[in-house]
Amino acid sequence: MALLESIKRRGRGWEDLAAQYGVTNPDPPWKIALDATCDLLAGNSMVLPADQVVPGSCALPSVERRAEEDDLSATIYADVPFPERQLLALAHSMIRHGLIDEEELTRRMKQVHERLTSV
């Protein structure tokens, strides 16, 4: 996944950005949205035992997403700090499961960048 590899190589962690801009909050402003996205993709798998989750009832079951996140965090994204590692792992899983493709993710990232830099 070329896009995610590029982000991994050139991205900066929240710790560096917070220090640069004098922000003292230890959590990046996007962390809540990341957690909410994980919860929404998990649907009812967040509250049901794994054996009671109906296949196809949610976009990305929580147990499956967490297992993928653990695997990706130990391998591909091992050198990326948390929570950036969690964000990259989620994007990786969403691409892998066909929930978004790299072109759409690139387009959305450009839109966000334009909004943030247009001020």
Secondary structure, DSSP 8 states (H G I E B T S, - for coil): -HHHHHHHHH---HHHHHHHHT---SS-TTHHHHHHHHHHHHGGGGTS-GGG--TTSSSS-HHHHHHHHHHHHHTTTTTS-TTHHHHHHHHHHHHHTTSS-HHHHHHHHHHHHHHHH--
